[in-house]
Amino acid sequence: SIPLLLNVWCVRINLALHILIKLELLLGYALSAVAKQDLSWILKRSIK
């Protein structure tokens, strides 16, 4: 039963890593989008 328990933990860890990676990607997209908006806003302000 020990190998089965290890297998369950491996699956859980893999799932957790998968979710973390997806969250990190989403966060990266959000941050880059915000950064781009800020840059365009700064450029517009400096042009005026």
CNS distance restraints for C-alpha pairs under 8 A (distance, minus, plus):
assign (resid   1 and name CA) (resid   5 and name CA) 6.36 0.50 0.50
assign (resid   2 and name CA) (resid   6 and name CA) 6.27 0.50 0.50
assign (resid   3 and name CA) (resid   7 and name CA) 6.12 0.50 0.50
assign (resid   4 and name CA) (resid   8 and name CA) 6.27 0.50 0.50
assign (resid   5 and name CA) (resid   9 and name CA) 6.36 0.50 0.50
assign (resid   6 and name CA) (resid  10 and name CA) 6.12 0.50 0.50
assign (resid   7 and name CA) (resid  11 and name CA) 6.22 0.50 0.50
assign (resid   8 and name CA) (resid  12 and name CA) 6.23 0.50 0.50
assign (resid   9 and name CA) (resid  13 and name CA) 6.04 0.50 0.50
assign (resid  10 and name CA) (resid  14 and name CA) 6.06 0.50 0.50
assign (resid  11 and name CA) (resid  15 and name CA) 6.12 0.50 0.50
assign (resid  12 and name CA) (resid  16 and name CA) 6.10 0.50 0.50
assign (resid  13 and name CA) (resid  17 and name CA) 6.11 0.50 0.50
assign (resid  14 and name CA) (resid  18 and name CA) 6.10 0.50 0.50
assign (resid  15 and name CA) (resid  19 and name CA) 6.21 0.50 0.50
assign (resid  16 and name CA) (resid  20 and name CA) 6.12 0.50 0.50
assign (resid  17 and name CA) (resid  21 and name CA) 6.07 0.50 0.50
assign (resid  18 and name CA) (resid  22 and name CA) 6.29 0.50 0.50
assign (resid  19 and name CA) (resid  23 and name CA) 6.14 0.50 0.50
assign (resid  20 and name CA) (resid  24 and name CA) 6.03 0.50 0.50
assign (resid  21 and name CA) (resid  25 and name CA) 6.15 0.50 0.50
assign (resid  22 and name CA) (resid  26 and name CA) 6.19 0.50 0.50
assign (resid  23 and name CA) (resid  27 and name CA) 6.02 0.50 0.50
assign (resid  24 and name CA) (resid  28 and name CA) 6.02 0.50 0.50
assign (resid  25 and name CA) (resid  29 and name CA) 6.19 0.50 0.50
assign (resid  26 and name CA) (resid  30 and name CA) 6.13 0.50 0.50
assign (resid  27 and name CA) (resid  31 and name CA) 6.04 0.50 0.50
assign (resid  28 and name CA) (resid  32 and name CA) 6.07 0.50 0.50
assign (resid  29 and name CA) (resid  33 and name CA) 6.05 0.50 0.50
assign (resid  30 and name CA) (resid  34 and name CA) 6.18 0.50 0.50
assign (resid  31 and name CA) (resid  35 and name CA) 6.02 0.50 0.50
assign (resid  32 and name CA) (resid  36 and name CA) 6.05 0.50 0.50
assign (resid  33 and name CA) (resid  37 and name CA) 6.25 0.50 0.50
assign (resid  34 and name CA) (resid  38 and name CA) 6.11 0.50 0.50
assign (resid  35 and name CA) (resid  39 and name CA) 6.10 0.50 0.50
assign (resid  36 and name CA) (resid  40 and name CA) 6.17 0.50 0.50
assign (resid  37 and name CA) (resid  41 and name CA) 6.02 0.50 0.50
assign (resid  38 and name CA) (resid  42 and name CA) 6.06 0.50 0.50
assign (resid  39 and name CA) (resid  43 and name CA) 6.11 0.50 0.50
assign (resid  40 and name CA) (resid  44 and name CA) 6.08 0.50 0.50
assign (resid  41 and name CA) (resid  45 and name CA) 6.15 0.50 0.50
assign (resid  42 and name CA) (resid  46 and name CA) 6.09 0.50 0.50
assign (resid  43 and name CA) (resid  47 and name CA) 6.09 0.50 0.50
assign (resid  44 and name CA) (resid  48 and name CA) 6.45 0.50 0.50
